[in-house]
Amino acid sequence: MDRGYIYVNKNNLQHNIEYLNNFTSKELCIVVKANAYGHGIDWTVRTAIESGINWFAVAALDEAILVRNLSDDIRILLLSEPSITELEKIATYNVDVTVYSEKFIDAMIISKDSYKIHLKIDTGMHRVGCSPENFDNLYDKITSSKNLSLEGICTHFPVADTDKKQTTASIQMFKNTISKINVDQLRIHADNSASNTYNNDQVFNMARVGLATYGYTISPVKALDGLKRVMEIKTRISNIQNRKKGEAVSYGKAHILEQDSLIATAPIGYGDGYPWNSFPDGKVIVKNNFCKLIGRVTMDQILFDVTGLDVNIDDEVIILGSSSDNSLSITIRDIAAWNKTIEWEILTNIKDNRLNRVEIDI
Ligand SMILES: Cc1ncc(COP(=O)(O)O)c(C=O)c1O
């Protein structure tokens, strides 16, 4: 091993898909934007297709093209309107596109191509989406056009993971907005991983699930304990040194040793997506022991305290995952907490162009 490995576990991904399919009657649309939350978009899509998944959501047209090149038979949903200059590609690559602005819809109507579209309503996120008041106008425009096929209606919740009450109000607003139209042939979708755990309203027949697919339970009301984490990150000890009490290690002299210490180095850093703010709270696992980070995370290396352990160069260092005896673990939630950020940011920053991605099937 040179630097580090990202292990992605096929059995766990397929287990999660089966588990989520058993949990909800909605069809799953797996969210694979940002390199499938760091898991590798190609691997994730191929593995999910084997599990019968037919819908994939992306944020960028380039991601949609990557996914389309893996299969002609699946549906790909672009979650926002791209630039009007990209219209031709949407048609060429047969991408379902989320729409909400009159200008974009008009540009589609006057183009020579046909499009499959999902009309998005803003029910409180206030990021993208048409206002409930403008819904009828856009709906009529779309359904009276010759080249637009309305495939779905959707919304997105701002506090699905923290506030069931507000999310329920958004659901009600959505339902009121679409109450006059016939939704029989449409995909009606709103849920992300969190709201999917409690929104049982029968009008919704598809859920756009990201984080839960990759094994992380997220809900203000119900933990999905049966999910299995798909990703582990491991590296190796690359240097070992004895340092004296009072010496500082790493940049900024941010950590002064309080005692004589054995300090190990591993070749992973913020350039690989292991975040800078992991120090001072962060730790790694070596030989079934937690080892505290010592000194600042650098671009390519971290330092940690192995005082009292019998360690050698090339010994395994667990950055994300469980110890071999399963007694200790470090989760994405832990790393996010050390860094005062969210799980999504940690995952989507992991760089599989610097760390080697290894696909395992056990
Ligand atoms: C529009 C939209 N739908 C669904 C999701 C999936 O969210 P989660 O990863 O919480 O399941 C996202 C994630 O950012 C999103 O932006």
The ligand as an SDF file (V2000), in Angstrom:
LIG
                    3D

 16 16  0  0  0  0  0  0  0  0999 V2000
  -32.7800   17.6620   -4.2800 C   0  0  0  0  0  0  0  0  0  0  0  0
  -32.1940   16.5770   -3.4300 C   0  0  0  0  0  0  0  0  0  0  0  0
  -32.8870   15.4540   -3.2380 N   0  0  0  0  0  0  0  0  0  0  0  0
  -32.4120   14.4420   -2.4730 C   0  0  0  0  0  0  0  0  0  0  0  0
  -31.1740   14.5380   -1.8480 C   0  0  0  0  0  0  0  0  0  0  0  0
  -30.6650   13.3870   -1.0110 C   0  0  0  0  0  0  0  0  0  0  0  0
  -30.5030   13.7360    0.3260 O   0  0  0  0  0  0  0  0  0  0  0  0
  -29.9730   12.6700    1.4070 P   0  0  0  0  0  0  0  0  0  0  0  0
  -28.5320   12.4470    1.1110 O   0  0  0  0  0  0  0  0  0  0  0  0
  -30.1720   13.3510    2.7070 O   0  0  0  0  0  0  0  0  0  0  0  0
  -30.7800   11.4530    1.2590 O   0  0  0  0  0  0  0  0  0  0  0  0
  -30.4270   15.7090   -2.0140 C   0  0  0  0  0  0  0  0  0  0  0  0
  -29.1240   15.8380   -1.3390 C   0  0  0  0  0  0  0  0  0  0  0  0
  -28.4350   16.7980   -1.2510 O   0  0  0  0  0  0  0  0  0  0  0  0
  -30.9490   16.7530   -2.8220 C   0  0  0  0  0  0  0  0  0  0  0  0
  -30.2660   17.9020   -3.0150 O   0  0  0  0  0  0  0  0  0  0  0  0
  1  2  1  0
  2  3  1  0
  2 15  2  0
  3  4  2  0
  4  5  1  0
  5  6  1  0
  5 12  2  0
  6  7  1  0
  7  8  1  0
  8  9  2  0
  8 10  1  0
  8 11  1  0
 12 13  1  0
 12 15  1  0
 13 14  2  0
 15 16  1  0
M  END
$$$$
